[in-house]
Amino acid sequence: MWIRKKEVLELSKGIRRAIDGENFDPRDNREGAFSVLKNDIYTLIHLEQDEKLAAVEEKEHLAQYLSDISHQLKTPITSLLLMTELMEGATDDKKREFLLNMKREVRHMEWLTAALLKMAKLDSAVIYFHRAEISLRELLKEALKSIDIMLDVRNQTVALRGDPVLLCDRKWTAEALINLLKNASECSGEGSEIVVDGGENPVYRFISVTDAGEGLSKKQLSGLFRRFENSGKENGYGIGLPLARSIMRAQNGEIEVLPGGKGTGATFVMKFYK
C-alpha cells in the first residue's frame, strides 16, 4: 500500500495542532492500514486531552478545597487572637470565660483537622476496610464514647430499637455513626430522645438514626452532603455528613435521608448492601 507524502505531512501538521490544543480529527472512512493508524491517533489525542482536562479539574478542586479549609480556620483563629488580646486587663471571671471559649475553639479546630485528614485518606482510596461481623448494640456503644458529653450537656438520650448483626469495618463505621449522632443531637432540642434502629431485608442491612427535630426542607436536603455547606451549624464545620457518606460508599454502602416533617424528625439510613 502506497501512502502519499502529502497525506503524511498533513497528518503530521494535524498532530502538532492537537499538541497545541487545537481540534484535529484525522479519521476517514477508507480501508487500509493508514486509516487504522489515523483512527488510533485520534483515540490517543482524545485520551491525552481527557487526562489534561482531568488534571485541570483536579487542580481547581484542590484550590477550592484549600480555600474552603482556609475560610473555616479563619474564624476560630481570629476569635482566639481577639480573646488573647482581651485577656490583658480582664477580670478573673472574664478570664475564665475567655479560657473556656478558647478551649472550645481549639477543640473545634482539632476536630476539623482530624476530619479533613480522614476525608483526604478516603478521597485518595488508600484505606483498607476490614469487614467483620459486629452487632449494632456494640457499634453504638463504641460511637457513644465520643459524644457522651454532648448528649449529657443537652440532657439527651439515645434509644436503641433493633440490634442486627452488621458486616462492616468497625472503626470507620463507628466514625460514620458518630457523625450522624452528632447531627441528630444538633437538630434535636434539650431533653429529647434520639432513636437508633436497625434491621435487614433481602438487599441490605441498615442502621437508622432519627432525630427529634422538625424535619428537613427541600433546600436543606439538597446541600446536606456538600462539604462546608452547613458550616454555620453549632459544633460543626459542614463535613461530618459528607465524611459519613464517603465512609459508607467506600464500603459499597450508601446513606439515604428521610426528611420527616410535621412533628417528625429526619431519619438518616446507613445501608450496607449484601
C-alpha positions in Angstrom: 0.0 0.0 0.0 1.4 3.4 -1.1 0.9 6.4 1.1 1.4 9.8 -0.4 3.9 12.2 1.1 1.2 14.9 1.2 -1.0 12.8 3.4 1.8 12.1 5.9 2.7 15.8 6.1 -1.0 16.7 6.7 -1.2 14.1 9.4 2.0 15.4 11.0 0.7 19.1 10.9 -2.6 18.0 12.4 -0.8 16.1 15.3 1.2 19.3 16.0 -2.0 21.4 16.1 -3.5 18.8 18.5 -0.4 19.1 20.8 -1.0 22.9 20.8 -4.6 22.3 22.0 -6.4 22.7 18.7 -9.1 20.3 17.5 -8.0 17.7 15.0 -9.9 14.8 13.6 -7.8 12.6 11.2 -10.3 9.8 10.8 -11.7 8.8 7.4 -13.9 6.0 6.2 -11.4 4.4 3.9 -10.0 0.9 4.4 -6.3 0.1 4.9 -3.5 0.3 7.5 -3.1 4.1 7.1 -6.8 4.7 8.0 -6.4 2.4 11.0 -3.4 4.4 12.1 -5.4 7.7 11.8 -8.2 6.2 14.0 -5.6 5.2 16.6 -4.0 8.6 16.6 -7.5 10.2 17.1 -8.1 7.9 20.1 -4.7 8.7 21.5 -5.2 12.5 21.1 -8.5 12.4 22.9 -7.1 10.2 25.7 -4.4 12.9 26.3 -7.0 15.7 26.2 -9.2 13.9 28.7 -6.2 13.4 31.0 -5.3 17.1 30.7 -8.9 18.1 31.5 -9.0 15.8 34.5 -5.7 17.3 35.8 -7.1 20.8 35.4 -10.3 19.9 37.2 -8.3 18.2 40.0 -6.2 21.3 40.4 -9.3 23.5 40.5 -10.9 21.1 43.0 -7.8 21.2 45.2 -7.7 25.0 45.1 -11.3 25.2 46.1 -10.7 22.6 48.8 -7.8 24.7 50.3 -9.8 27.9 50.0 -12.7 26.3 52.0 -10.3 25.0 54.7 -8.7 28.4 54.9 -12.1 30.0 55.3 -13.2 27.6 58.0 -10.0 28.1 60.0 -10.0 31.9 59.7 -13.0 32.4 62.1 -11.7 30.4 65.1 -8.2 31.8 64.7 -9.5 35.4 64.6 -11.6 34.6 67.7 -8.6 33.1 69.5 -6.4 36.1 68.7 -9.1 38.5 69.9 -9.7 36.7 73.2 -5.9 36.6 73.8 -5.7 40.3 73.5 -8.8 40.9 75.7 -7.3 38.7 78.4 -5.0 41.5 79.3 -6.6 43.6 81.9 -9.8 41.5 82.1 -11.4 40.5 85.4 -10.8 37.0 86.8 -14.4 36.0 85.8 -13.9 37.2 82.2 -10.5 35.5 82.0 -12.2 32.2 83.0 -14.9 32.8 80.3 -12.3 33.6 77.7 -10.3 30.4 78.6 -13.4 28.3 78.2 -14.2 29.8 74.8 -10.6 29.4 73.7 -10.6 25.7 74.7 -13.9 25.2 72.7 -12.4 26.9 69.6 -9.2 24.8 69.9 -11.3 21.6 70.2 -13.3 22.6 67.1 -10.1 23.1 65.1 -8.7 19.8 66.3 -11.8 18.0 65.1 -11.7 19.9 61.8 -8.1 18.9 61.0 -8.7 15.3 62.1 -11.9 15.1 59.9 -10.1 16.6 56.9 -7.3 14.1 57.2 -9.8 11.2 57.2 -11.6 12.8 54.2 -8.3 13.1 52.3 -7.5 9.4 53.0 -10.9 8.4 51.7 -10.6 10.6 48.6 -7.2 9.0 47.9 -8.6 5.5 48.3 -5.6 4.5 50.5 -7.7 2.9 53.3 -8.2 -0.8 53.6 -11.5 -1.7 55.1 -11.5 -4.8 57.3 -15.0 -6.2 57.3 -16.2 -8.3 60.2 -19.4 -9.1 62.0 -20.5 -6.7 64.7 -23.8 -6.1 66.4 -25.4 -2.7 66.2 -25.5 -2.5 70.0 -21.8 -3.0 70.2 -21.2 -0.4 67.4 -23.4 2.1 69.1 -21.6 1.6 72.4 -18.4 2.4 70.6 -19.8 5.5 68.9 -21.4 6.9 72.1 -18.0 7.2 73.8 -17.2 10.2 71.6 -20.5 12.1 72.1 -21.5 11.2 75.7 -20.5 14.7 76.9 -22.5 16.4 74.1 -25.6 14.3 75.0 -25.2 14.9 78.7 -24.9 18.7 78.3 -28.2 18.7 76.3 -29.8 16.1 78.6 -30.5 13.9 75.5 -30.8 10.2 75.4 -30.3 7.6 72.7 -32.8 4.7 72.4 -31.9 1.5 70.6 -34.8 -0.3 68.9 -33.2 -3.1 66.8 -30.0 -4.9 67.1 -29.0 -6.6 63.8 -25.5 -8.1 63.1 -23.7 -6.0 60.5 -20.8 -6.8 58.3 -18.6 -3.7 58.1 -15.4 -2.1 59.2 -15.8 -1.5 63.0 -13.6 1.6 63.3 -14.8 3.5 60.2 -18.4 2.6 60.5 -18.4 3.9 64.1 -16.9 7.1 62.8 -19.8 7.5 60.3 -22.3 6.7 63.1 -20.7 9.3 65.4 -21.2 12.0 62.8 -24.9 11.0 62.2 -25.5 11.0 66.0 -23.8 14.5 66.3 -26.0 15.8 63.6 -29.1 14.3 65.3 -28.1 15.9 68.6 -27.7 19.3 67.0 -31.1 19.0 65.3 -32.9 17.9 68.5 -33.9 20.0 71.4 -32.8 19.7 75.0 -34.2 16.7 76.9 -35.1 14.9 73.7 -34.6 11.3 72.6 -32.7 10.2 69.5 -33.8 6.8 68.1 -31.3 4.3 66.6 -32.8 1.3 64.8 -31.5 -1.4 62.6 -32.6 -4.4 60.6 -32.2 -6.1 57.2 -34.0 -7.1 54.0 -33.0 -9.2 51.0 -30.9 -6.3 49.6 -29.2 -4.7 52.5 -28.7 -4.4 56.3 -29.2 -1.0 57.8 -28.8 1.4 60.7 -31.2 4.3 61.0 -30.8 7.5 63.2 -33.9 9.6 63.8 -33.6 13.0 65.5 -36.3 14.8 67.5 -36.2 17.9 65.3 -38.7 19.5 62.9 -37.6 17.6 59.8 -35.7 18.9 56.7 -36.8 21.2 53.9 -36.0 20.5 50.2 -33.4 23.3 50.3 -31.7 21.7 53.3 -31.8 18.2 51.7 -30.1 19.5 48.5 -27.0 20.7 50.4 -26.7 18.0 53.2 -23.7 16.2 51.7 -21.8 19.1 50.2 -18.7 19.8 52.1 -18.7 23.0 54.2 -22.3 23.7 53.1 -23.7 23.6 56.7 -20.6 25.1 58.4 -22.8 27.6 60.3 -24.3 24.8 62.4 -23.3 24.7 66.1 -20.3 22.5 66.8 -19.8 21.8 63.1 -17.8 22.7 60.0 -20.1 21.1 57.4 -18.0 18.0 56.8 -19.5 15.5 59.3 -22.2 14.3 57.0 -20.1 14.2 53.8 -17.5 12.2 55.7 -20.1 9.7 56.9 -21.3 9.2 53.3 -17.8 8.8 52.0 -17.2 6.1 54.6 -20.4 4.3 53.6 -19.7 4.5 49.8 -16.1 3.2 50.4 -17.7 0.1 51.9 -20.1 -0.3 49.0 -22.9 1.3 51.0 -25.0 4.4 51.0 -26.8 6.9 53.2 -30.5 7.6 52.5 -32.3 10.6 54.1 -35.9 10.6 55.0 -36.8 14.3 55.6 -39.6 13.9 58.1 -41.6 17.0 59.0 -44.9 17.8 60.6 -43.8 16.8 64.0 -41.4 14.0 62.8 -37.6 14.3 62.8 -35.4 13.5 59.9 -34.0 9.9 59.6 -30.6 9.0 58.2 -30.4 5.4 57.0 -27.0 3.7 56.6 -27.3 0.9 54.1 -24.9 -2.0 53.9 -25.5 -3.8 50.6 -25.2 -7.6 50.7 
